[in-house]
């Protein structure tokens, strides 16, 4: 058993835990652990927290499947804050976004919609956008919504998803042959979206794809 003596729990027996995507560095969420939650996190290799509102332990992803596989756990110089580096499956936020920190202080947000801005707290890189969209797709998979095109694809199954990937690839080729920037962007966005649905169908994360792509930097 790992010695937890260096971790300082507050008067309520809790310590804040920041969770960070191990590959991208994106700050995913902040939650609290008591000693038992930290012990279960270390023991199982997946994040566990203590819910202050429900007064009980909970595992991240216990209902959604969006679990966090722990890579490393750090504590700060005072020992009163934890940093958990983890591999995130799906969305970290219950709203379907990759990170809980998806709003910029001082900027407005349309009712019922999440606005994406390239200046967002977590960077706005292509990898982040893909992770964010993947999180929404995984949320639809776990919590189907009536009228959702994503759910329609999952309901029809792998053959339908593969057919759409093929169709969008062909349309991207045609757009390129037409030398139309607008068409290329539109059709390639469709292609990438359907590729993310295909990844989600196999429970493969964009982070795994990113790691594979890194191998090809020659």
Residue pairs with C-beta under 8 A, 6 or more apart in sequence:
1 39
1 42
2 42
4 35
4 38
4 39
6 75
6 79
7 15
7 38
7 75
7 79
7 80
7 82
8 15
8 78
8 79
8 80
9 15
9 34
9 35
10 80
12 52
13 34
13 35
14 32
14 33
14 34
14 50
14 52
15 32
15 33
15 34
15 38
15 80
15 81
15 82
16 30
16 31
16 32
16 80
16 81
16 82
17 30
17 31
17 32
17 33
17 38
17 47
17 49
17 81
17 82
17 83
17 84
18 27
18 29
18 30
18 81
18 82
18 83
18 84
19 27
19 28
19 29
19 30
19 31
19 47
19 60
19 68
19 84
19 86
19 88
19 92
20 26
20 27
20 28
20 83
20 84
20 85
20 86
21 27
21 28
21 85
21 86
21 87
21 88
21 98
21 131
21 207
22 71
22 72
22 85
22 86
22 87
23 87
23 207
23 210
23 211
24 125
24 127
24 128
24 131
24 207
24 210
26 98
26 99
26 122
26 123
26 128
26 131
27 99
27 101
27 121
27 122
28 68
28 86
28 88
28 92
28 93
28 98
28 99
28 100
29 92
29 93
29 99
29 100
29 101
30 100
31 47
31 49
31 60
32 49
32 50
32 52
33 41
33 48
33 49
33 50
33 82
34 50
34 57
36 50
36 57
37 48
37 49
37 50
37 57
38 48
38 82
40 48
40 57
40 59
41 47
41 48
41 70
41 73
41 84
42 70
42 73
44 59
45 69
45 70
46 59
46 60
46 61
46 67
46 68
46 69
46 70
47 59
47 60
47 67
47 68
47 70
47 84
47 86
48 57
48 58
48 59
48 60
49 57
49 58
49 59
49 60
50 56
50 57
50 58
51 57
51 58
59 67
60 66
60 67
60 68
60 92
61 67
61 68
61 89
61 90
63 142
64 90
64 91
64 94
64 138
64 139
64 142
64 143
65 89
65 90
65 138
65 142
66 88
66 89
66 90
66 91
66 92
66 135
66 138
66 139
66 142
67 89
68 84
68 86
68 87
68 88
68 89
68 92
69 86
69 87
69 89
70 84
70 85
70 86
71 85
71 86
71 87
72 84
72 85
73 82
73 83
73 84
73 85
74 82
74 83
74 84
74 85
75 81
75 82
75 83
76 82
76 83
87 205
87 207
88 98
88 131
88 205
88 207
89 138
89 203
89 205
90 134
90 135
90 138
90 139
90 142
90 205
91 97
91 98
91 134
91 135
91 136
91 138
91 139
92 98
92 99
92 100
92 135
93 99
93 100
93 102
93 135
95 102
95 114
96 114
96 135
96 136
96 139
96 140
97 114
97 132
97 135
97 136
98 122
98 128
98 131
98 132
98 134
98 135
99 121
99 122
99 132
101 121
101 122
102 114
102 120
102 121
102 122
102 132
103 109
103 121
104 117
104 119
104 120
104 121
107 115
107 117
109 115
116 124
116 129
116 132
117 124
118 124
120 128
122 128
127 206
127 210
130 192
130 196
130 206
131 206
131 207
133 193
133 196
134 196
134 199
134 200
134 205
134 206
136 150
137 150
137 196
137 197
137 200
138 200
140 148
140 150
140 151
140 154
141 150
141 151
141 154
141 200
144 151
144 154
145 151
150 197
153 160
153 161
153 164
153 194
153 197
154 161
154 197
154 201
158 201
161 194
161 197
161 198
161 201
162 198
164 194
164 197
165 191
165 194
165 195
165 198
168 187
168 190
168 191
168 194
169 191
171 187
171 190
171 191
172 184
172 187
172 188
172 190
172 191
174 183
174 187
175 183
175 184
175 186
175 187
175 188
176 184
196 206
199 205
199 206
199 209
